[in-house]
């Protein structure tokens, strides 16, 4: 095996992500929620797999991320971890498991780590959740931060538009990013903010900054797997690039199966015992 191949095959850790930022190597992050797709994503070479609370939307059909429970997140995370050989697996702490209760936040993070085998957790928010971040980190659990118009704050903002266009809100985001870094977060996700601000934040902190709808001046990118594969056709934000149209592929495959069953073409003589 060539030296570069050996490097690419090593397990991704928080330290490796730090090295990637320092070396100017972009970080690729995708969501996954089940064993089969997580295995495909991992074998393709993705650096970070996020077991996102977006499972509430794409797996369970909820309108928001708020209904998903800690038990459900642990179920999805456990399925993903069993498939992964290389990527760093990060799990979202769901809404209600860390806000305003640092002890509860720590207990939630411990359950995720012990019961799923994941490598890190992610929390949404800045100074308002700093106590929970610090409490979790005190137990040796790696934490990824998340700033911007985060999905769990949908009812707070009342809309999912780009935030931090005004200077006061932009300055608060800058300060929150520094606070999260100082607290010990190993990386920060920036969601749906102006590209110039995201690039500025990425330059101002030493930890990797992963963007979603935050432009190309950050240290890496993340997308929801079902969106970028074209399984979900109803979510069409400006930042989404679809790399496949699995909605069409799957629909056509199922339609062909129905035709073959109803015409008795399937199973053929070669497909029987």
C-alpha positions in Angstrom: 0.0 0.0 0.0 1.4 3.4 -0.9 2.2 5.9 1.8 -0.6 8.3 0.7 -3.1 5.4 0.8 -2.0 4.5 4.3 -2.5 8.1 5.4 -6.0 8.1 3.8 -6.9 4.8 5.5 -6.1 5.9 9.1 -9.0 6.5 11.5 -10.0 10.1 11.7 -9.7 11.7 15.1 -10.2 15.2 16.5 -6.4 15.6 16.2 -6.4 14.6 12.6 -9.1 17.2 11.9 -6.8 19.8 13.5 -4.0 18.7 11.3 -6.2 19.0 8.3 -7.1 22.6 9.1 -3.5 23.4 9.7 -2.5 21.9 6.4 -5.3 23.5 4.5 -6.9 20.2 3.6 -10.7 20.6 3.4 -12.8 18.4 5.7 -15.7 16.4 4.2 -18.7 15.7 6.5 -22.0 14.0 5.7 -24.9 12.8 7.8 -25.9 9.1 8.1 -28.5 7.4 10.2 -28.3 3.6 9.4 -25.9 0.8 9.0 -26.1 0.4 5.3 -25.7 4.0 4.2 -23.1 4.7 6.9 -20.9 1.9 5.6 -21.1 3.3 2.0 -20.3 6.8 3.2 -17.4 5.6 5.3 -15.9 3.4 2.6 -16.1 6.4 0.2 -13.7 8.3 2.5 -15.8 10.9 4.2 -13.9 12.3 7.2 -16.8 13.0 9.6 -20.2 11.3 9.8 -22.8 13.3 11.6 -25.7 11.3 13.1 -27.8 14.4 12.9 -31.1 15.2 14.6 -32.2 15.8 11.0 -33.1 12.1 11.3 -36.3 13.6 12.8 -37.1 15.0 9.3 -35.6 12.5 6.8 -36.1 9.2 8.7 -39.3 9.9 10.8 -41.1 12.5 8.6 -41.4 15.2 11.3 -41.6 18.9 10.2 -38.7 19.9 12.5 -35.9 18.3 14.4 -37.5 19.0 17.8 -39.5 15.7 18.3 -36.6 13.3 18.1 -35.7 11.7 21.4 -32.4 10.8 23.1 -33.2 7.1 22.8 -33.9 7.5 19.1 -30.6 9.3 18.5 -28.8 6.5 20.4 -30.5 3.9 18.2 -29.4 5.7 15.0 -25.9 6.3 16.3 -25.5 2.7 17.3 -26.4 1.6 13.8 -23.9 4.0 12.2 -21.0 3.2 14.5 -21.3 -0.6 13.7 -20.7 0.2 10.1 -17.8 2.7 10.4 -14.1 1.8 10.1 -12.5 5.2 9.4 -14.7 8.3 9.9 -15.2 10.3 13.1 -18.8 9.7 14.3 -20.4 12.8 15.8 -23.9 12.6 17.3 -26.3 15.5 17.8 -27.7 16.0 21.3 -31.4 16.4 20.7 -33.5 19.3 21.7 -34.3 19.4 25.5 -31.4 17.2 26.6 -28.8 19.9 27.3 -30.4 23.4 27.4 -30.5 24.9 30.8 -29.4 21.8 32.7 -25.7 21.0 32.7 -26.1 17.8 34.7 -28.7 16.6 32.3 -26.5 17.6 29.4 -23.6 15.5 30.8 -25.9 12.5 31.5 -27.2 12.7 27.9 -23.7 12.9 26.4 -22.6 10.0 28.6 -25.5 7.8 27.4 -24.7 8.6 23.8 -21.0 7.7 24.2 -21.6 4.5 26.3 -24.6 3.1 24.5 -23.7 4.0 20.9 -19.9 3.9 20.8 -19.8 7.3 19.1 -16.7 9.5 19.2 -18.2 12.9 20.0 -21.3 14.9 20.5 -22.6 18.1 18.9 -24.6 20.9 20.6 -26.4 23.9 19.1 -25.8 27.4 20.5 -23.2 29.7 21.9 -22.9 31.4 25.3 -26.3 30.2 26.3 -25.2 26.6 26.3 -21.6 27.2 27.4 -22.2 25.7 30.8 -23.4 22.4 29.2 -20.4 22.4 26.8 -17.9 22.8 29.7 -19.7 20.2 31.8 -19.5 17.6 29.0 -15.9 18.4 28.2 -15.0 18.0 31.9 -15.9 14.3 31.5 -13.5 13.9 28.6 -16.2 13.8 25.9 -15.3 15.7 22.7 -17.8 18.4 21.7 -18.5 20.0 18.4 -20.2 23.4 18.5 -22.9 24.7 16.1 -23.8 28.3 15.4 -26.1 30.2 13.1 -29.9 29.7 12.5 -29.7 26.2 13.9 -32.6 23.8 13.3 -33.5 23.5 17.0 -33.9 27.3 17.1 -36.6 27.3 14.3 -39.3 28.6 16.7 -37.0 31.2 18.3 -36.3 32.9 15.0 -39.6 32.0 13.4 -37.9 31.4 10.0 -35.0 29.6 8.5 -33.4 32.5 6.7 -29.7 33.6 6.6 -28.8 35.1 10.0 -26.0 37.5 11.2 -26.4 40.0 8.3 -26.6 42.8 10.9 -23.4 43.8 12.7 -24.8 43.2 16.2 -25.7 39.6 15.5 -22.6 39.0 13.5 -20.5 40.3 16.4 -22.3 38.0 18.8 -21.6 35.0 16.5 -17.9 36.0 16.3 -17.7 36.1 20.1 -19.6 32.8 20.5 -17.2 31.0 18.2 -14.3 32.2 20.3 -16.1 31.2 23.5 -16.7 27.7 22.2 -13.1 27.4 21.1 -11.8 28.6 24.5 -14.2 26.1 26.3 -12.5 23.3 24.4 -14.8 22.4 21.4 -12.7 20.6 18.8 -14.7 22.0 15.8 -17.6 24.4 15.1 -20.4 24.1 12.5 -21.6 27.4 11.0 -25.0 27.2 9.4 -26.6 29.6 6.9 -24.6 32.8 7.5 -22.9 35.2 5.1 -19.8 33.6 3.5 -17.6 36.6 4.4 -18.5 36.3 8.1 -18.0 32.5 8.1 -14.5 32.9 6.5 -13.6 35.5 9.1 -14.6 33.2 11.9 -12.6 30.3 10.4 -9.6 32.6 10.3 -10.1 33.8 13.9 -10.2 30.4 15.6 -7.7 27.6 15.6 -10.3 24.7 15.5 -11.8 23.5 12.2 -14.9 25.3 11.1 -17.4 23.3 9.0 -19.9 25.1 6.9 -23.4 24.4 5.6 -24.7 27.3 3.6 -21.7 29.3 4.9 -19.6 29.6 1.8 -16.3 28.2 0.7 -13.9 30.1 3.1 -14.3 27.7 5.9 -12.3 24.5 6.7 -14.9 21.9 5.5 -18.5 21.3 4.4 -21.4 19.2 5.6 -24.6 18.2 3.9 -27.6 16.0 4.7 -27.0 12.7 2.8 -30.6 12.3 1.7 -30.6 15.8 0.3 -27.3 15.5 -1.7 -28.3 12.1 -3.0 -31.7 13.5 -4.3 -33.8 11.1 -2.2 -35.5 14.1 -0.6 -36.9 16.4 -3.3 -38.8 18.9 -1.1 -35.8 20.7 0.4 -34.2 23.1 -2.1 -32.0 25.7 -0.4 -29.5 27.7 -2.3 -26.5 25.9 -0.7 -27.6 22.4 -1.7 -25.9 20.6 -4.6 -27.5 17.3 -5.6 -24.9 14.7 -6.6 -27.5 12.1 -7.7 -31.2 11.7 -8.3 -32.0 8.6 -6.3 -35.6 9.6 -6.1 -35.9 8.9 -9.8 -33.7 5.8 -9.7 -35.6 4.2 -6.8 -39.0 5.1 -8.2 -38.1 3.6 -11.6 -36.7 0.5 -10.0 -39.8 -0.1 -7.9 -42.0 0.5 -10.9 -40.0 -2.1 -12.9 -40.4 -4.6 -10.1 -44.2 -4.0 -10.0 -44.4 -4.6 -13.7 -42.4 -7.8 -13.5 -44.4 -9.2 -10.6 -47.8 -8.4 -12.2 -46.8 -9.8 -15.6 -45.3 -12.9 -13.8 -42.0 -12.2 -15.4 -40.4 -12.3 -11.9 -39.3 -14.7 -10.8 -37.9 -16.4 -13.9 -36.9 -20.1 -14.1 -33.4 -19.1 -13.1 -34.6 -17.3 -10.0 -36.4 -20.2 -8.5 -35.3 -23.3 -6.6 
